[in-house]
Amino acid sequence: MGRKRRTISKDTKLKVALEAIQEKATIQEIAAKYQVTPSMVSLWKKSLLKHDLSPFEESKKNNKIEKELEKANDKIEFITKAYGKSQLELELLKKKMNLSD
């Protein structure tokens, strides 16, 4: 089986890029510290220097998942309200017909 791909947060990427720009340590040392490849450190550094913030933004996959989650929560809320309304109507009908439990 293949290795599982590791996801690195945007905050960590930004921190790594800033350390690389400060040049207090070599690219290899920074890469070892954060357990990433030196090429990734260089890529994030170049992106930050070019003001290309795309590596530091959340991925489209995360945004898609968040939208789907929001839609699901809206559906749950709608169904919960509908269920509550039907239960209230049932109780009112029982009272009206004197069918208490």
N, C-alpha and C positions, 0 to 999 in steps of 0.2 A: 504494500500500500504506500501511496505517496505521502509526502509531508503535508501537514495542514498549514495553510497560508496564515501568517500572523498579520493582524490588523494593528496599525500604529495610529494613535490618536493625533488629531491635528495639533494639540498642545505640545505633545512630545516632538513632533516634526519641527514645530516652530522653535522649541527650545534647542534642539540639535542644530538647526540652521543658524541660530543666533550665536551659539558656541563656536560654530565653524567660522562665522564672520569675525568674531573677536580674536581668533587665531591664538588663543592661549594654550591650545593643545593641537596636535596634528589631527588630520582627518581620520587616520587609522586609530588613534587613541579615543577620539570621540565615538567612532563607530563601535569600538570594543566596549566602551562604557555603556552605550545604549543598545548593544547587541543588534546592530544593523550593519549593512554592508557599506564600505567606504564610498561606493558609487552613489548610494542613496543619500549619504551626507552631502556629497558634492552637488547632487541634483537639487536637493532642498536649499542648499546655500545659493546656488545660481538662481533658482526661482525667486528666492527672497530678494536677492540683489537686483533682479529684473522687475521687481514689483509684481510678479506673477504669483498670486496668492492661491491658485487652484489646488496645489498639494496640501494647503493648510485648511481648506474648507472641507466640510463633511461630504462624503461621497453621495452620488446620485442614488445609490442603492439604499442608503440610510434614509434619504429624503422620501423615497418611494415607500419604504416600510412605514415611516411616520405617517404619511398620508393615508395608507391603508388602515393603519391602526386608528387614526382619527375617524375614518368612515365607519369602522367596526364599532367604535365607542358611540358614535351617533346612532347607529342602528340599535345598539343595546339600550341606550337611553330612551329611544322611541318605543321599543317593545316594553320596557319597564313601565313607562307612563301608560301605555295602552292596557297592560295587565292590571295596573293599579286602578285605572278607570273602570275596567270591567268588574273588578272585585267590589268597588264602591257601589256600582249599579246593582250587583247581585245582593249586597247587604240591604240596600234601599228597597229592593223588590221583596226580600224576605220580610222586612219590617212591615211593608205595606200589606202583605198577605198574612201577617202574623205567623210566620214559619220560623221563629227563633230556634236556635240550636238547643 
